[in-house]
Amino acid sequence: MPVLSVPFPADIMNAVPTLGGIPVRIAIAFRDVPAPEEPLHLTVEVRQQVAEILRDANCVTRPERAAIVKFVAGNRSNPCPGYGNVGSIKLSSNIRNYRQDDNTTIQLIEEEHFEMNFQTGYWRCIKRHRRAE
């Protein structure tokens, strides 16, 4: 079977970068790279809790999902201490039809939020309703 690759000439592989004939040293700097984190050791109980929390989630981004997993696993470090000790992440948002006492139907937006208290370690899921416009 024929090989269709063209090998690099030795002079290209050993070339020294220059700028106008002056040798240049190339350095690659990585900015804003977070420090490596310790791997999470999730128990079966924590995995089940997270799966239950995220079961109907349709608004959660990947970083938010990671923050929820870390918090439920025991990491209480507040990523935004300037906003206070309580953080909230919107899990889901759905439009629902609700029947009122006078048999009229209204549309409400039902949002579920994951609320976490970084000081106490307490978390809960809250449903909030607001009128659809």
C-alpha positions in Angstrom: 0.0 0.0 0.0 1.5 3.4 -1.0 2.2 6.0 1.6 1.0 9.5 0.6 2.8 11.5 3.3 5.6 13.9 2.6 8.4 13.9 5.2 9.6 17.3 6.6 13.0 18.3 5.3 15.6 18.3 8.0 16.3 22.1 7.6 12.6 22.9 8.5 12.7 20.8 11.6 15.9 22.3 12.9 15.2 25.9 11.8 15.7 28.7 14.3 12.9 31.4 14.2 14.2 34.8 13.1 12.7 38.2 12.8 14.5 40.2 10.1 17.6 38.0 10.4 17.8 38.3 14.2 17.2 35.1 16.1 14.0 35.2 18.2 13.2 33.1 21.3 9.6 31.9 21.3 7.8 31.5 24.7 4.3 30.4 25.2 2.5 31.8 28.3 -0.7 30.3 29.6 -2.8 32.9 31.3 -5.7 32.3 33.6 -5.1 28.6 33.9 -6.5 27.4 37.1 -4.4 25.3 39.5 -5.1 21.6 39.2 -7.8 20.5 41.6 -7.9 17.4 43.7 -10.1 14.7 42.1 -13.5 14.3 43.7 -14.2 11.0 45.3 -18.0 10.7 45.0 -19.8 8.1 47.1 -22.9 6.3 45.7 -25.1 8.4 48.0 -23.7 11.7 46.6 -24.1 10.4 43.0 -27.7 9.6 43.7 -28.4 13.0 45.2 -26.8 14.8 42.3 -28.7 12.6 39.8 -32.0 13.4 41.6 -31.2 17.2 41.7 -30.3 17.3 38.0 -33.0 14.9 36.8 -35.3 17.5 35.2 -32.7 20.2 34.7 -32.9 22.0 31.4 -31.1 25.3 32.2 -27.8 24.1 33.8 -24.5 24.8 32.1 -21.5 22.6 32.5 -19.7 24.9 35.1 -22.9 25.2 37.1 -23.3 21.4 37.1 -19.7 21.0 38.3 -20.4 23.6 41.1 -23.4 21.6 42.2 -21.5 18.3 42.3 -18.6 19.9 44.2 -21.0 21.5 46.8 -23.0 18.3 47.4 -19.7 16.3 47.7 -18.5 18.6 50.5 -16.5 21.4 48.8 -17.8 24.6 50.6 -15.5 27.1 48.9 -17.5 30.1 47.7 -16.5 31.0 44.1 -18.0 34.5 44.4 -17.6 35.7 48.1 -18.5 39.2 47.0 -22.1 38.1 46.5 -22.6 36.7 50.0 -22.8 33.3 51.5 -25.9 32.1 49.6 -25.8 31.1 46.0 -28.5 30.0 43.6 -28.4 28.2 40.3 -31.4 27.9 38.0 -32.1 24.2 37.3 -35.1 24.3 35.1 -37.7 26.6 33.5 -41.1 25.4 32.2 -44.3 27.1 31.2 -47.3 25.5 32.9 -51.0 26.0 32.7 -52.7 26.4 36.1 -56.4 26.4 36.8 -57.5 28.9 39.3 -60.4 28.7 41.8 -62.8 30.4 39.4 -62.0 27.8 36.7 -59.9 30.2 34.6 -56.5 29.0 33.3 -53.4 31.1 33.5 -49.9 30.4 32.2 -47.1 30.6 34.8 -43.4 30.1 34.3 -42.2 27.5 36.8 -38.5 27.8 37.7 -36.6 25.4 39.9 -33.5 26.7 41.7 -30.7 25.0 43.6 -29.9 27.2 46.6 -26.7 26.6 48.5 -25.4 28.2 51.7 -21.6 28.2 51.7 -21.4 29.1 55.4 -23.6 26.3 56.8 -23.3 23.7 54.0 -27.1 23.6 53.7 -28.7 23.2 50.3 -32.3 22.9 49.0 -34.3 23.0 45.8 -36.9 25.7 45.5 -39.7 26.1 43.0 -40.7 29.7 42.0 -43.6 30.7 39.9 -44.2 33.9 38.0 -46.8 35.0 35.5 -45.9 34.4 31.8 -46.1 37.6 29.7 
